[in-house]
Amino acid sequence: MGDASDESGAAEMTDPSHDTHIPRRPADLVELPLSPQQRRWWFLCTSYRGALSPIVSLVHRLRGPLVVDAWLRAVGALVDRHEGLRVRFVNRPDGPVQVIAPPAGLDVERIDLTGLPEEVREDRARQLLNERRQTVLDLAGSPLVTSCLIRLADDDHVWTLTAHHILADGAAMAIADRELRTMYRACADGTEPELPDIAVPFGDYAVWQDSTPASQYADDRSYWLDRLAGVPPLDLRTDRPRPAVKSAPAAEVGHPIPGELAQRVEELARSERCTRFMALLAAFQVLLAEWSGQRDICVGLPVMGAGRAR
């Protein structure tokens, strides 16, 4: 989705596109190329059949009086503002393209649980949220952005917005979350929301990226092709054999770090002039080496792409 122009100046210092003029795309251009980040997600999501899709979501517990009509209008206005949330994909013979639908709001599913016993409403709401996170979205067919408002009582609601990761990431959803609050207040008061203009619409960014000469990234590509050549697969000693066909079943297992250990991680990171994430990643790689007996290990990490400050 397009980034609002109020992002922090810190990102500008590391964003190679910040001082580059990104032109508006031609008005008659209907089918747009995928951005580099979208092409990666398309490859990952279509290379094998998975049991679920990568999804990012916003979830809010709304306690107290809620002007439901204003909230629903605010959600629709949010989608209308960010064209990256109105994308659908068409798989052409020469590859996928994206088409940005005109602003038309968003149909928010409304579910009323007040007819259930009060003691089971929480569990039912949690079940409904989990169902929306654990689903398969067809990139060439399914709605890629959905929203749901669950009513537990007159003054108690749960709202969620889910989007396929090919359309948005955590940073984009943080912008959406911040802007939704502003839009709701404006819709409830009958005023116009005070929001900055979109500096670069998402479609313009995708077209600009597609027009960037491949030679600009040739050195980087060559470097990583050389570095990653011949990397052996990670061979972990597991209780079950590796399946013949790649799939995507997974689970999350929480492991809280005690306060004393967390402090030691913080001290280690500071002494090595790195972040806590980097320190924990190094520990994770040591663990993989211990379990596999290998010393040449690659760990892939999702990172925020260029253009975020714009």
Secondary structure, 3 states (H helix, E strand, C coil): CCEECCCCHHHHCCCCCCCCCCCCCCCCCCEECCCHHHHHHHHHHHCCCCCCCCEEEEEEEEECCCCHHHHHHHHHHHHHHCHHHHEEEEEECCEEEEEECCCCCCCEEEEECCCCCHHHHHHHHHHHHHHHHCCCCCCCCCCCEEEEEEEEECCEEEEEEEEECCCCCHHHHHHHHHHHHHHHHHHHHCCCCCCCCEEECHHHHHHHHHHCCHHHHHHHHHHHHHHHCCCCCCCCCCCCCCCCCCCCCCCCCCCCCCHHHHHHHHHHHHHCCCCHHHHHHHHHHHHHHHHHCCCCCCCCCCCCCCCCCC
